[in-house]
Amino acid sequence: MESDCTDLEQFSNAELEAIEIHKYYLSEKAGHDVGWECAIKDWLANYAARWRYERLRKDLEEQLREIERYKWIESEKAGRDLGQQAAIDWICRFADEWRKRRDPEEFAE
């Protein structure tokens, strides 16, 4: 059974915002409001995969910067390069909380 692409609950707030912007540009191009169904179908068919890839890529880059920052601070405190152990420490100690602050709706109950 195929899912209803107009079920807005299947999308994150960030995705809905991207779809809304996409809807605006589609409507401008068409000269009239194209509606949510049309915008969602077009976004899913032509933009969703790339949008999600880019969001994940940026998210991972930011996480890596946080890990590298932590590694530098902790290595300075220790007076030596802690290497991979500092990255593992950051992941064990801070990754969950960092993710929750970064994307709270994903972790909402």
RAVENNOR-V789892 format. One record per pair of residues at least 4 apart in sequence whose C-alpha atoms are under 6 Angstrom apart, sorted by the first residue. I is the first residue (numbers start at 0). J is the second residue. Records with the same first field share a line. If there is no record, write none. Layout:
I = J ; J
This chain:
5 = 36
10 = 14
18 = 22
22 = 26 ; 38
26 = 30 ; 31 ; 32 ; 33
35 = 39
38 = 42
39 = 43
41 = 45
42 = 46 ; 47
43 = 47
46 = 50
47 = 51
66 = 86
70 = 74 ; 85
74 = 78 ; 79 ; 80 ; 81
81 = 85
88 = 92
89 = 93
90 = 94
93 = 97
99 = 103
